[in-house]
Each structure stands twice: as structure tokens, then as C-alpha cells.
């Protein structure tokens, strides 16, 4: 279970309340440690799904 009830709101607040936070993804990517991100269940699921697709497409 996720600990943050509304992660989109947290992201919006962290990026300064901009209307389009996707413009700051590059900056966010430079500051987030992958070790910490790996603690997020949704990110782990995404990694697992990505690996499965890469295997299906014979990219691994």
C-alpha cells in the first residue's frame, strides 16, 4: 500500500504548483535516487512490467 494518499498533489507541491509538472521531469530525474525510488511499490511494478515486455520482445 502506498503511504501517500495523493502522490500527484505531493509532486505538484514539490515542483512549485506548476500547471504542467511534466516540464520539470528532467530536473526531478536528476534529484531522485534510484535506490529510494525502488522503495515505491508502483515503481517496482513498472520495472517488473518493463522487464517482462523487454523479454517478450527479445530485448533482454
N, C-alpha and C positions, 0 to 999 in steps of 0.2 A: 504494500500500500504506500502511496506517495504521502510524504509528510506535509507538503504544501498544498493547501486546499485549492488555490487558484494560481498555478505556476505562470500563466500568461500575465496576470496582474503583477507578479513579482518581477518578471522580465521587463515589463513596461516601466515599472518604477526604477529598476536598475539602469535602464537606458535613458532615463530622464523624461519619461512620459511622452516620447515622440509618437506621432500617429503611425509611422511605419518603422517598427523596430528592425525589420529585415535589413535596413540600411546600415545598421550597426553590427551585423553578424560578423564581419571581418574583425572588428575591434573585440567583440565578445570572444571569438575564437582564439585570439591572441592572449587572452587573460584567463581562460578556463583551463585548469589542469586536467588532463585525460584521466588521471588516477581518481580525481574527485568526481568527474563526470561518470565514471564507471560505477559509482555507488548509486546512481539513479536507475531505478528499475526500467523505466521507459527507454532509456539509452541502451541498457543491456539487451532489451528485447529487440531494439532496432539493429544493434550489432549482430545479434543472432540471426535475424531475418536477412540482413545483408549478406552474411556469410552463406546462408542457405541458397540464396539466389545466385551468388557467385559460383557456388559449387554446381548448381543446376546448369549454369551457362558455361561450365568448364573453364572458369577464370582462375580457379584455385587448383 
